[in-house]
Amino acid sequence: MGPVICQLFITGYLMKVIFRDHAMSIPGNGILFSILNFNMGMGYLGLGMISAGLARLTGSLIPAIFFAIGCSLAKALTLASYPRVTTILVFLI
């Protein structure tokens, strides 16, 4: 439920309220997504930017929500199945 609520609030609500300019909405959503998740890594920045791009491209939040759920599952599976890969991916997460 975490990725769904996060996408609904950040990408669905805050992106439309704060970023009326289309040029700043995608990078602004990435920065806002990183700040509100208290993680300034490149992974959260990229997740926010890709989800904003998907929301702008399709006009719906459903692809952005599915993308966030997929990234969350991939993170959990990577940490559970391959803990040694975590040292390599620590800069992205």
DOVEXBA-639133 format. One line per field, with one value per residue (C-alpha): residue in one letter; chain; x, y, z. Coordinates in nm, 3 decimals, decimal comma, always signed. Example, Ala and Ser with C-alpha at 12.3 -4.5 7.8 and 13.67 -1.06 7.14 Angstrom:
residues 2
aa = A	S
ch = A	A
c1 = +1,230	+1,367
c2 = -0,450	-0,106
c3 = +0,780	+0,714
This chain:
residues 93
aa = M	G	P	V	I	C	Q	L	F	I	T	G	Y	L	M	K	V	I	F	R	D	H	A	M	S	I	P	G	N	G	I	L	F	S	I	L	N	F	N	M	G	M	G	Y	L	G	L	G	M	I	S	A	G	L	A	R	L	T	G	S	L	I	P	A	I	F	F	A	I	G	C	S	L	A	K	A	L	T	L	A	S	Y	P	R	V	T	T	I	L	V	F	L	I
ch = A	A	A	A	A	A	A	A	A	A	A	A	A	A	A	A	A	A	A	A	A	A	A	A	A	A	A	A	A	A	A	A	A	A	A	A	A	A	A	A	A	A	A	A	A	A	A	A	A	A	A	A	A	A	A	A	A	A	A	A	A	A	A	A	A	A	A	A	A	A	A	A	A	A	A	A	A	A	A	A	A	A	A	A	A	A	A	A	A	A	A	A	A
c1 = +0,000	+0,296	+0,380	+0,014	-0,046	+0,284	+0,206	-0,148	-0,032	+0,291	+0,232	-0,144	-0,205	+0,110	+0,238	-0,085	-0,107	+0,254	+0,390	+0,156	+0,446	+0,492	+0,867	+0,936	+0,683	+0,895	+1,223	+1,029	+0,830	+1,154	+1,303	+0,979	+0,954	+1,309	+1,253	+0,921	+1,064	+1,363	+1,607	+1,812	+1,946	+1,937	+1,688	+1,412	+1,488	+1,459	+1,145	+0,979	+1,082	+0,974	+0,641	+0,577	+0,667	+0,429	+0,152	+0,204	+0,235	-0,071	-0,285	-0,352	-0,186	-0,233	+0,098	+0,288	+0,136	+0,221	+0,575	+0,619	+0,483	+0,721	+1,019	+0,921	+0,891	+1,223	+1,392	+1,246	+1,339	+1,691	+1,749	+1,605	+1,752	+2,085	+2,215	+2,566	+2,433	+2,320	+2,675	+2,687	+2,343	+2,374	+2,422	+2,100	+1,861
c2 = +0,000	+0,231	+0,285	+0,333	+0,598	+0,769	+0,789	+0,911	+1,186	+1,300	+1,239	+1,266	+1,556	+1,758	+1,751	+1,904	+2,163	+2,280	+2,238	+2,409	+2,462	+2,150	+2,203	+2,178	+1,910	+1,602	+1,707	+1,883	+1,569	+1,368	+1,609	+1,624	+1,243	+1,214	+1,472	+1,331	+0,978	+1,109	+0,951	+1,169	+0,877	+0,855	+0,567	+0,771	+1,068	+0,846	+0,680	+1,017	+1,142	+0,826	+0,814	+1,181	+1,112	+0,815	+1,021	+1,305	+1,070	+0,858	+1,107	+0,846	+0,743	+0,369	+0,313	+0,520	+0,318	-0,014	+0,108	+0,205	-0,131	-0,310	-0,111	-0,179	-0,552	-0,558	-0,384	-0,632	-0,933	-0,804	-0,743	-1,083	-1,299	-1,138	-0,952	-0,921	-0,721	-0,462	-0,333	-0,266	-0,106	+0,099	+0,421	+0,368	+0,280
c3 = +0,000	+0,050	-0,318	-0,409	-0,143	-0,220	-0,592	-0,532	-0,301	-0,465	-0,834	-0,838	-0,604	-0,541	-0,898	-1,027	-0,750	-0,728	-1,080	-1,324	-1,566	-1,777	-1,816	-1,443	-1,351	-1,423	-1,254	-0,980	-0,906	-0,885	-0,634	-0,436	-0,437	-0,300	-0,028	+0,091	+0,109	+0,310	+0,065	-0,166	-0,371	-0,746	-0,731	-0,569	-0,792	-1,098	-0,967	-0,918	-1,260	-1,443	-1,262	-1,347	-1,709	-1,719	-1,564	-1,815	-2,113	-2,043	-1,854	-1,584	-1,257	-1,314	-1,505	-1,248	-0,963	-1,130	-1,196	-0,830	-0,713	-0,949	-0,823	-0,462	-0,528	-0,713	-0,420	-0,169	-0,381	-0,440	-0,070	+0,026	-0,251	-0,332	-0,026	-0,173	-0,466	-0,212	-0,174	-0,548	-0,563	-0,244	-0,441	-0,639	-0,356
